[in-house]
Amino acid sequence: MTRWLDGRPTATVPGDDRGLTLGDGHFTTMLVQQGGVVLWQRHQTRLAEANDRLGFSQPDWHQLEAEIQQASQGVELGCLRLTLTRGSAGRGYQGQWPAVPRRLLALSPFPSHYRQWQQQGIDAEVAELTLATGGPLVGLKTLGRLEQVLIKQEAASRNVDELLVCDGHGHLVEASAGNLFLVFADGTVVTPSLSECGIAGVMRAEVMALLAQSGLKAVERPVRVEELTDVAEAFVTNALMGVMPLRHIGEKRLNRQLADLLLESHQLWR
């Protein structure tokens, strides 16, 4: 893995960085393909919103884009994570408002199994763990991801590819590391509401836009877990995997027609 801190190569992060000590920051993980970042404008929009809500100043976007281009140069396929923190801006909970964010870029290899998963589909179960609801951070990809760590731990202990996660009210929210789309038997496409918890992913927004362009608008609404019995197809999305078809949810066998149409329409996801 190669890292850059505020535009300079680095192997370390300052020990008093508030992202490390308090989780005071946010991040996005980007797909790099053929020397460029895919869906950069959507990533930038989400980053800017998170900066506003967390009380960060907006960075010099031209400078940041140049750093991203330099990190992506010559990379055929890879993952580039951008982390923005409040830096070493104050001890304890009291920080600097607003603060120019510290920029950490990290380039790593693309998960090779994603392509195999796309071809074969993956199996999912409903998680036993649930997500906390409410609060001012709903929708943001903040640095505090311990819920997702525990969900991945549960998936490993149950030996399942993916877990679908609910909130405490029994509503489906998302997958362990991606957003969820459901196609019901009547053809309705639904993605769970994120008004109470969950992360608003850039690929979720892209898929919703693509569906709208094709006349298949995705309905965004609360989805009770009991409704899974009426689902004919389901897939998970995030910026790296693109569209990932689900083969089963529990014992229920699913088809993958819409997922394949989306994959065929966007070769960057293959």
VOKERO-990807 format. One record per residue: residue number from 1; x, y, z of N, C-alpha, C, O in turn. Coordinates in pm, whole numbers. Example, Ala and Ser with C-alpha at 12.3 -4.5 7.8 and 13.67 -1.06 7.14 Angstrom:
2
1,1319,-569,780,1230,-450,780,1320,-330,780,1424,-332,846
2,1285,-225,708,1367,-106,714,1290,3,787,1341,114,804
//
This chain:
270
1,84,-119,0,0,0,0,88,125,0,187,131,72
2,51,222,-81,124,348,-90,38,458,-31,-82,465,-58
3,99,546,50,23,651,118,86,787,93,207,800,75
4,-1,889,93,42,1028,85,-31,1107,192,-151,1090,211
5,41,1192,263,-17,1278,366,-1,1423,320,110,1473,307
6,-114,1489,297,-114,1626,245,-26,1640,122,48,1737,106
7,-35,1539,36,33,1546,-93,173,1491,-95,236,1488,-201
8,226,1447,18,363,1397,24,364,1249,63,285,1208,149
9,450,1169,2,458,1027,40,487,1012,189,567,1087,245
10,423,916,251,441,896,395,419,750,431,351,676,359
11,477,710,541,450,577,595,383,587,731,350,484,791
12,362,710,781,308,728,916,202,838,916,194,919,823
13,123,839,1022,27,945,1049,58,998,1188,87,919,1278
14,53,1131,1209,83,1185,1343,-6,1121,1450,-126,1103,1429
15,54,1088,1563,-18,1019,1669,-127,1102,1733,-216,1047,1798
16,-122,1236,1717,-224,1322,1776,-330,1362,1674,-410,1453,1701
17,-332,1297,1558,-434,1329,1459,-572,1292,1516,-590,1182,1567
18,-666,1384,1507,-798,1364,1567,-878,1254,1496,-971,1197,1553
19,-842,1226,1371,-906,1113,1305,-869,982,1373,-951,891,1380
20,-747,974,1423,-699,855,1493,-749,849,1636,-792,744,1684
21,-744,963,1706,-777,962,1849,-926,972,1878,-973,923,1980
22,-1002,1037,1787,-1144,1062,1812,-1236,1019,1698,-1358,1030,1709
23,-1179,969,1589,-1262,940,1473,-1319,1067,1411,-1425,1065,1350
24,-1246,1178,1427,-1294,1310,1385,-1260,1331,1237,-1164,1401,1203
25,-1340,1269,1151,-1315,1282,1008,-1408,1191,930,-1498,1129,985
26,-1384,1186,802,-1466,1102,713,-1380,1058,596,-1268,1105,579
27,-1434,966,515,-1353,911,407,-1441,866,292,-1563,856,303
28,-1375,838,181,-1441,774,67,-1340,682,2,-1220,711,1
29,-1389,572,-53,-1303,475,-121,-1341,473,-268,-1457,452,-303
30,-1243,495,-354,-1268,517,-496,-1207,406,-581,-1100,353,-551
31,-1276,372,-687,-1224,279,-786,-1133,355,-882,-1172,456,-941
32,-1011,305,-897,-917,359,-996,-911,262,-1113,-886,143,-1095
33,-935,313,-1232,-929,229,-1351,-867,308,-1466,-908,420,-1496
34,-768,246,-1527,-698,307,-1641,-648,447,-1609,-662,540,-1688
35,-590,460,-1490,-525,585,-1452,-616,696,-1404,-571,809,-1390
36,-742,667,-1380,-833,771,-1333,-933,717,-1233,-958,596,-1226
37,-990,807,-1155,-1091,772,-1055,-1229,770,-1119,-1266,863,-1190
38,-1303,665,-1094,-1439,651,-1146,-1536,724,-1054,-1528,711,-931
39,-1628,801,-1113,-1733,872,-1040,-1677,976,-943,-1730,993,-834
40,-1571,1044,-982,-1510,1142,-893,-1608,1252,-852,-1609,1292,-736
41,-1692,1301,-945,-1782,1410,-910,-1879,1369,-799,-1912,1450,-713
42,-1925,1245,-802,-2015,1200,-695,-1939,1188,-562,-1992,1223,-457
43,-1816,1140,-567,-1735,1135,-445,-1714,1277,-390,-1727,1299,-270
44,-1682,1370,-477,-1655,1507,-433,-1779,1569,-369,-1770,1637,-267
45,-1894,1545,-429,-2018,1601,-374,-2043,1549,-233,-2081,1625,-144
46,-2022,1419,-213,-2044,1362,-80,-1940,1413,19,-1973,1443,134
47,-1816,1424,-24,-1711,1476,63,-1742,1619,106,-1725,1655,223
48,-1788,1701,12,-1818,1841,43,-1933,1850,144,-1929,1934,235
49,-2034,1766,129,-2144,1766,225,-2097,1726,363,-2136,1786,463
50,-2011,1623,370,-1959,1580,499,-1874,1690,563,-1882,1711,684
51,-1794,1760,484,-1716,1872,537,-1807,1976,602,-1778,2024,711
52,-1916,2009,534,-2008,2109,589,-2069,2062,720,-2078,2139,816
53,-2111,1937,726,-2181,1887,844,-2087,1865,962,-2129,1872,1078
54,-1959,1837,934,-1862,1815,1041,-1787,1942,1080,-1708,1939,1174
55,-1811,2051,1010,-1744,2176,1045,-1602,2186,993,-1517,2249,1056
56,-1576,2123,878,-1446,2137,812,-1457,2248,706,-1563,2270,648
57,-1346,2315,682,-1338,2400,564,-1328,2311,442,-1281,2197,450
58,-1374,2361,328,-1354,2286,205,-1206,2294,166,-1146,2401,173
59,-1146,2182,124,-1005,2186,81,-991,2259,-51,-1090,2294,-115
60,-870,2281,-91,-843,2331,-226,-869,2215,-323,-784,2127,-340
61,-986,2216,-385,-1025,2101,-467,-933,2081,-586,-909,1966,-625
62,-882,2187,-644,-790,2172,-757,-662,2102,-713,-610,2015,-783
63,-612,2142,-596,-493,2076,-543,-520,1930,-512,-439,1844,-544
64,-634,1902,-450,-668,1765,-415,-686,1680,-539,-642,1565,-542
65,-750,1732,-641,-767,1657,-766,-632,1626,-829,-613,1519,-885
66,-538,1721,-821,-404,1697,-875,-335,1585,-798,-266,1502,-857
67,-352,1582,-666,-292,1476,-585,-354,1340,-618,-284,1239,-624
68,-485,1339,-640,-553,1215,-677,-507,1167,-814,-484,1047,-834
69,-493,1258,-908,-444,1221,-1041,-304,1164,-1035,-272,1067,-1104
70,-219,1225,-952,-82,1175,-938,-82,1034,-877,-6,948,-920
71,-166,1013,-776,-171,882,-711,-228,775,-805,-192,658,-793
72,-315,815,-897,-382,720,-987,-304,695,-1115,-335,601,-1189
73,-206,776,-1143,-135,770,-1270,-73,631,-1293,2,581,-1209
74,-106,573,-1407,-48,444,-1443,-113,324,-1377,-70,212,-1399
75,-216,345,-1296,-283,235,-1227,-394,181,-1316,-488,254,-1349
76,-384,56,-1356,-487,-5,-1440,-613,-35,-1361,-724,-12,-1409
77,-596,-87,-1240,-710,-121,-1156,-664,-120,-1012,-569,-190,-975
78,-731,-41,-930,-689,-32,-790,-793,40,-706,-899,80,-756
79,-762,55,-579,-850,122,-482,-774,241,-423,-659,228,-381
80,-839,355,-420,-778,473,-363,-871,529,-256,-982,573,-286
81,-825,526,-133,-903,578,-21,-855,718,13,-735,742,28
82,-949,810,24,-920,947,68,-984,968,204,-1105,954,220
83,-901,1000,301,-947,1028,437,-921,1175,468,-811,1225,447
84,-1023,1243,518,-1011,1381,562,-1034,1386,712,-1136,1337,761
85,-940,1445,787,-954,1455,932,-937,1601,975,-896,1686,896
86,-970,1627,1102,-949,1761,1156,-803,1784,1191,-766,1889,1244
87,-721,1684,1162,-577,1699,1184,-543,1703,1331,-612,1644,1414
88,-435,1772,1364,-389,1784,1503,-440,1916,1560,-364,1997,1612
89,-572,1935,1548,-632,2065,1576,-704,2065,1709,-827,2075,1714
90,-628,2055,1817,-688,2068,1949,-694,1939,2026,-712,1831,1969
91,-678,1950,2158,-681,1835,2247,-822,1815,2299,-897,1911,2317
92,-860,1688,2325,-993,1660,2376,-1100,1683,2271,-1071,1690,2151
93,-1224,1695,2317,-1333,1710,2223,-1333,1847,2155,-1381,1861,2042
94,-1279,1947,2223,-1274,2081,2165,-1176,2082,2049,-1060,2045,2064
95,-1225,2125,1932,-1139,2132,1813,-1140,2270,1754,-1177,2367,1820
96,-1100,2280,1631,-1102,2406,1558,-1219,2401,1459,-1232,2306,1381
97,-1303,2504,1462,-1421,2509,1376,-1421,2642,1303,-1433,2747,1367
98,-1410,2640,1173,-1379,2523,1089,-1229,2499,1085,-1150,2585,1125
99,-1190,2382,1038,-1049,2347,1024,-1024,2301,881,-1108,2232,823
100,-911,2338,825,-872,2285,695,-837,2138,713,-748,2107,792
101,-903,2047,645,-882,1905,674,-745,1855,631,-689,1899,531
102,-693,1764,710,-572,1691,672,-611,1584,570,-716,1521,585
103,-530,1564,468,-563,1475,358,-471,1352,362,-348,1366,360
104,-530,1235,366,-454,1110,362,-505,1027,246,-622,989,244
105,-420,998,151,-451,912,38,-378,779,54,-262,776,93
106,-448,670,25,-389,536,36,-431,454,-84,-550,434,-108
107,-333,406,-161,-358,326,-281,-330,180,-249,-225,146,-197
108,-427,94,-282,-412,-49,-256,-464,-129,-375,-535,-73,-459
109,-430,-259,-384,-476,-341,-496,-627,-359,-495,-691,-353,-390
110,-684,-381,-611,-826,-408,-624,-856,-549,-572,-781,-642,-601
111,-965,-567,-497,-1000,-702,-448,-1033,-795,-565,-1140,-782,-625
112,-945,-886,-598,-960,-967,-719,-1085,-1055,-715,-1139,-1089,-820
113,-1131,-1093,-596,-1247,-1182,-588,-1377,-1113,-628,-1476,-1181,-652
114,-1379,-980,-635,-1501,-911,-673,-1549,-953,-812,-1669,-970,-833
115,-1458,-969,-904,-1498,-1006,-1041,-1557,-1147,-1043,-1656,-1172,-1112
116,-1499,-1238,-968,-1553,-1372,-960,-1691,-1370,-894,-1783,-1439,-938
117,-1704,-1291,-790,-1834,-1277,-724,-1940,-1223,-820,-2054,-1270,-819
118,-1903,-1125,-902,-2000,-1070,-998,-2050,-1178,-1093,-2170,-1184,-1122
119,-1961,-1261,-1140,-1999,-1365,-1235,-2087,-1471,-1169,-2184,-1517,-1229
120,-2055,-1511,-1048,-2123,-1621,-983,-2241,-1577,-896,-2332,-1656,-870
121,-2239,-1452,-851,-2333,-1408,-751,-2288,-1454,-613,-2205,-1544,-601
122,-2342,-1392,-509,-2304,-1427,-373,-2429,-1455,-289,-2540,-1417,-326
123,-2409,-1523,-178,-2518,-1559,-88,-2521,-1464,31,-2417,-1422,81
124,-2641,-1433,76,-2657,-1340,188,-2753,-1396,291,-2840,-1478,260
125,-2736,-1349,413,-2827,-1377,523,-2861,-1243,589,-2796,-1142,562
126,-2961,-1243,674,-2994,-1124,752,-2911,-1125,879,-2906,-1226,950
127,-2846,-1014,908,-2758,-1005,1025,-2837,-1008,1154,-2951,-962,1160
128,-2776,-1062,1257,-2833,-1055,1392,-2807,-917,1453,-2892,-864,1524
129,-2692,-860,1425,-2661,-725,1471,-2750,-624,1400,-2787,-643,1284
130,-2782,-517,1469,-2862,-410,1409,-2787,-278,1419,-2694,-264,1499
131,-2828,-181,1337,-2764,-51,1334,-2836,47,1427,-2959,44,1438
132,-2759,132,1493,-2817,239,1573,-2883,341,1480,-2837,361,1367
133,-2989,405,1527,-3063,499,1444,-3053,640,1498,-3024,662,1616
134,-3077,735,1408,-3084,875,1445,-2947,940,1458,-2844,877,1436
135,-2948,1067,1495,-2824,1142,1514,-2788,1225,1393,-2848,1211,1287
136,-2689,1314,1409,-2653,1410,1303,-2564,1353,1194,-2533,1423,1097
137,-2521,1228,1207,-2424,1172,1112,-2487,1075,1012,-2415,1009,937
138,-2619,1067,1011,-2687,974,921,-2648,1002,776,-2652,1117,731
139,-2610,897,705,-2575,909,564,-2429,934,537,-2382,912,426
140,-2354,980,639,-2213,1015,619,-2123,893,638,-2154,803,716
141,-2012,893,566,-1914,786,581,-1804,835,674,-1693,866,632
142,-1838,843,802,-1743,892,901,-1643,782,937,-1659,667,896
143,-1542,819,1014,-1435,724,1046,-1478,619,1148,-1412,516,1160
144,-1585,642,1221,-1630,545,1320,-1709,433,1256,-1831,445,1242
145,-1644,326,1216,-1707,216,1142,-1711,87,1225,-1707,-22,1168
146,-1717,98,1357,-1711,-23,1439,-1833,-112,1420,-1822,-234,1432
147,-1949,-53,1389,-2065,-137,1360,-2036,-229,1242,-2069,-348,1244
148,-1974,-172,1137,-1943,-252,1019,-1837,-357,1048,-1842,-467,992
149,-1742,-325,1134,-1641,-424,1173,-1708,-543,1242,-1675,-658,1213
150,-1801,-515,1331,-1870,-623,1401,-1959,-704,1306,-1973,-825,1322
151,-2017,-637,1208,-2100,-708,1110,-2013,-801,1026,-2052,-914,998
152,-1896,-755,985,-1803,-843,912,-1759,-960,998,-1742,-1072,949
153,-1740,-935,1126,-1704,-1043,1217,-1816,-1146,1224,-1791,-1267,1224
154,-1940,-1099,1229,-2054,-1191,1230,-2060,-1271,1101,-2084,-1392,1103
155,-2038,-1205,987,-2041,-1275,858,-1936,-1386,855,-1962,-1496,806
156,-1817,-1356,907,-1712,-1457,909,-1749,-1573,1000,-1724,-1689,966
157,-1809,-1544,1115,-1844,-1650,1208,-1957,-1738,1153,-1968,-1855,1189
158,-2041,-1681,1067,-2152,-1757,1008,-2116,-1815,872,-2195,-1887,811
159,-1993,-1784,825,-1944,-1837,697,-2038,-1802,582,-2076,-1889,504
160,-2074,-1676,573,-2163,-1629,467,-2095,-1513,394,-2019,-1437,454
161,-2122,-1500,264,-2056,-1397,183,-2095,-1256,227,-2011,-1167,235
162,-2224,-1237,256,-2275,-1103,282,-2386,-1108,385,-2459,-1208,395
163,-2400,-1000,461,-2509,-986,555,-2591,-862,522,-2535,-756,490
164,-2723,-874,528,-2813,-761,514,-2850,-714,653,-2888,-795,739
165,-2839,-584,676,-2845,-531,811,-2972,-448,829,-3010,-371,741
166,-3035,-465,943,-3157,-390,978,-3126,-287,1085,-3022,-291,1151
167,-3219,-194,1101,-3214,-108,1218,-3290,-176,1333,-3339,-288,1317
168,-3301,-109,1445,-3365,-169,1560,-3515,-185,1546,-3578,-251,1630
169,-3574,-127,1442,-3718,-137,1419,-3752,-246,1318,-3869,-261,1280
170,-3653,-324,1275,-3679,-431,1181,-3687,-388,1036,-3742,-459,953
171,-3632,-272,1005,-3627,-225,867,-3489,-254,808,-3386,-227,871
172,-3488,-308,688,-3361,-328,618,-3299,-193,586,-3369,-98,551
173,-3166,-185,598,-3096,-60,573,-2995,-75,460,-2998,2,363
174,-2904,-173,471,-2795,-185,376,-2729,-322,394,-2774,-403,476
175,-2625,-347,319,-2541,-464,337,-2423,-426,426,-2414,-313,474
176,-2333,-520,447,-2222,-494,540,-2131,-382,492,-2077,-307,573
177,-2114,-369,361,-2026,-264,308,-2080,-210,176,-2003,-178,85
178,-2212,-200,166,-2271,-150,43,-2419,-124,60,-2478,-162,162
179,-2477,-61,-38,-2620,-35,-38,-2696,-149,-103,-2639,-228,-178
180,-2824,-156,-75,-2906,-269,-115,-3017,-224,-211,-3083,-123,-187
181,-3036,-300,-317,-3148,-281,-409,-3227,-410,-416,-3169,-519,-422
182,-3359,-399,-415,-3449,-513,-419,-3545,-498,-536,-3600,-390,-558
183,-3565,-606,-611,-3664,-608,-718,-3774,-704,-673,-3751,-823,-655
184,-3895,-650,-656,-4005,-732,-608,-4071,-806,-723,-4046,-778,-840
185,-4155,-901,-689,-4216,-988,-789,-4298,-910,-891,-4312,-955,-1005
186,-4352,-793,-851,-4430,-712,-945,-4344,-620,-1030,-4396,-539,-1107
187,-4211,-631,-1017,-4119,-550,-1097,-4075,-421,-1031,-3989,-351,-1085
188,-4132,-386,-917,-4094,-264,-848,-3951,-274,-795,-3913,-374,-734
189,-3872,-169,-820,-3735,-163,-770,-3732,-72,-648,-3779,41,-653
190,-3679,-123,-539,-3679,-50,-411,-3539,-49,-354,-3467,-148,-361
191,-3500,63,-297,-3379,71,-216,-3418,127,-80,-3493,224,-74
192,-3369,68,28,-3415,111,161,-3388,258,190,-3287,313,148
193,-3480,319,261,-3462,456,307,-3343,464,402,-3319,374,482
194,-3269,574,392,-3154,596,480,-3178,716,571,-3083,782,614
195,-3303,744,601,-3336,860,681,-3298,843,828,-3281,942,900
196,-3285,718,873,-3257,692,1014,-3114,644,1040,-3059,670,1146
197,-3054,574,942,-2917,525,957,-2869,476,821,-2946,470,725
198,-2742,439,814,-2686,391,689,-2601,495,619,-2597,612,659
199,-2533,451,513,-2444,537,435,-2502,556,295,-2539,459,229
200,-2509,679,250,-2555,710,116,-2438,695,19,-2358,787,4
201,-2428,579,-46,-2314,549,-130,-2319,618,-265,-2426,648,-317
202,-2201,644,-321,-2194,708,-452,-2246,616,-561,-2307,663,-657
203,-2224,484,-548,-2276,392,-649,-2427,378,-637,-2495,358,-737
204,-2479,389,-518,-2624,393,-501,-2685,507,-580,-2784,488,-652
205,-2626,626,-567,-2676,742,-641,-2663,721,-792,-2752,759,-868
206,-2553,661,-835,-2532,637,-978,-2634,538,-1032,-2690,559,-1139
207,-2658,429,-959,-2754,329,-1005,-2894,388,-1008,-2970,361,-1101
208,-2930,467,-909,-3062,530,-909,-3079,621,-1030,-3187,627,-1089
209,-2972,693,-1066,-2978,780,-1183,-2990,698,-1312,-3067,734,-1401
210,-2915,589,-1321,-2923,504,-1440,-3062,441,-1454,-3115,432,-1565
211,-3119,399,-1343,-3252,340,-1348,-3355,444,-1392,-3445,413,-1471
212,-3343,566,-1342,-3436,671,-1381,-3426,701,-1531,-3527,724,-1597
213,-3304,699,-1583,-3285,724,-1726,-3350,616,-1812,-3394,642,-1924
214,-3355,495,-1759,-3411,383,-1835,-3560,363,-1807,-3620,269,-1859
215,-3620,451,-1726,-3762,439,-1696,-3794,344,-1583,-3911,311,-1562
216,-3693,298,-1510,-3713,205,-1398,-3675,274,-1268,-3577,237,-1204
217,-3751,373,-1230,-3718,451,-1111,-3715,363,-987,-3805,283,-965
218,-3611,379,-906,-3602,308,-779,-3678,384,-672,-3654,503,-651
219,-3769,316,-606,-3844,375,-496,-3760,367,-370,-3709,260,-335
220,-3745,478,-303,-3670,483,-177,-3770,487,-62,-3841,586,-45
221,-3775,380,16,-3874,372,124,-3827,275,232,-3737,195,208
222,-3888,281,350,-3858,179,452,-3900,41,403,-4005,25,342
223,-3817,-58,431,-3844,-197,389,-3835,-286,511,-3729,-298,573
224,-3945,-350,546,-3943,-443,658,-3879,-575,614,-3893,-616,499
225,-3810,-639,705,-3738,-761,671,-3834,-870,623,-3795,-957,544
226,-3958,-867,670,-4056,-967,627,-4087,-959,478,-4135,-1056,419
227,-4060,-844,417,-4089,-827,275,-3994,-905,185,-4018,-916,65
228,-3887,-958,241,-3792,-1034,160,-3858,-1156,94,-3808,-1206,-6
229,-3968,-1203,149,-4036,-1318,90,-4093,-1284,-48,-4116,-1374,-129
230,-4115,-1155,-76,-4173,-1113,-204,-4067,-1063,-303,-4101,-1014,-410
231,-3939,-1076,-267,-3831,-1025,-352,-3791,-1130,-455,-3770,-1247,-422
232,-3780,-1088,-582,-3738,-1177,-690,-3591,-1163,-723,-3528,-1257,-772
233,-3535,-1046,-696,-3395,-1019,-729,-3341,-918,-629,-3415,-834,-578
234,-3212,-925,-601,-3149,-829,-512,-3002,-815,-550,-2939,-910,-597
235,-2949,-696,-530,-2806,-675,-552,-2756,-566,-459,-2831,-482,-411
236,-2626,-571,-436,-2556,-478,-348,-2466,-391,-433,-2410,-437,-533
237,-2451,-265,-395,-2367,-173,-470,-2268,-102,-378,-2301,-67,-265
238,-2148,-82,-427,-2057,17,-371,-1959,58,-480,-1960,3,-589
239,-1874,156,-449,-1790,216,-552,-1689,120,-610,-1648,137,-725
240,-1648,18,-533,-1548,-76,-582,-1611,-192,-657,-1569,-226,-767
241,-1712,-253,-598,-1773,-371,-660,-1873,-335,-769,-1910,-421,-849
242,-1915,-210,-775,-2017,-172,-871,-2149,-234,-834,-2209,-197,-733
243,-2195,-329,-913,-2320,-402,-888,-2285,-547,-858,-2219,-614,-939
244,-2329,-597,-742,-2299,-733,-701,-2429,-810,-683,-2502,-786,-587
245,-2462,-904,-775,-2588,-978,-764,-2587,-1073,-644,-2484,-1134,-613
246,-2701,-1084,-578,-2720,-1182,-473,-2784,-1307,-532,-2884,-1299,-604
247,-2726,-1419,-502,-2774,-1547,-553,-2885,-1604,-464,-2984,-1658,-513
248,-2865,-1590,-334,-2964,-1634,-236,-2972,-1530,-125,-2874,-1463,-93
249,-3090,-1518,-67,-3105,-1457,66,-3164,-1566,153,-3281,-1601,139
250,-3083,-1618,243,-3124,-1736,316,-3143,-1852,220,-3053,-1883,142
251,-3257,-1916,226,-3286,-2027,136,-3352,-1983,6,-3374,-2065,-83
252,-3385,-1857,-4,-3460,-1808,-120,-3366,-1785,-239,-3271,-1708,-229
253,-3392,-1852,-349,-3315,-1838,-472,-3362,-1715,-549,-3482,-1694,-565
254,-3269,-1635,-597,-3301,-1511,-666,-3253,-1515,-810,-3158,-1586,-843
255,-3320,-1438,-896,-3269,-1421,-1033,-3180,-1297,-1039,-3158,-1232,-936
256,-3128,-1263,-1156,-3033,-1152,-1167,-3047,-1078,-1299,-2946,-1042,-1360
257,-3166,-1054,-1344,-3186,-989,-1473,-3146,-842,-1471,-3068,-799,-1556
258,-3197,-765,-1376,-3165,-622,-1372,-3018,-599,-1342,-2956,-510,-1401
259,-2961,-678,-1253,-2819,-663,-1222,-2734,-683,-1347,-2639,-608,-1370
260,-2767,-783,-1427,-2691,-808,-1548,-2707,-696,-1649,-2612,-660,-1719
261,-2828,-638,-1658,-2848,-525,-1748,-2761,-406,-1706,-2702,-339,-1791
262,-2754,-382,-1576,-2671,-272,-1526,-2523,-300,-1552,-2449,-210,-1592
263,-2480,-422,-1530,-2340,-458,-1554,-2304,-443,-1700,-2196,-396,-1733
264,-2394,-484,-1789,-2367,-473,-1932,-2364,-328,-1979,-2294,-295,-2075
265,-2439,-241,-1911,-2445,-101,-1952,-2325,-20,-1904,-2303,92,-1951
266,-2248,-74,-1814,-2137,1,-1756,-2017,-90,-1744,-1998,-157,-1642
267,-1935,-94,-1848,-1824,-190,-1852,-1718,-164,-1746,-1637,-252,-1718
268,-1718,-44,-1687,-1621,-17,-1580,-1645,-106,-1458,-1557,-122,-1374
269,-1764,-163,-1448,-1793,-247,-1333,-1752,-391,-1355,-1766,-473,-1264
270,-1704,-424,-1471,-1667,-564,-1499,-1515,-580,-1496,-1464,-690,-1517
//
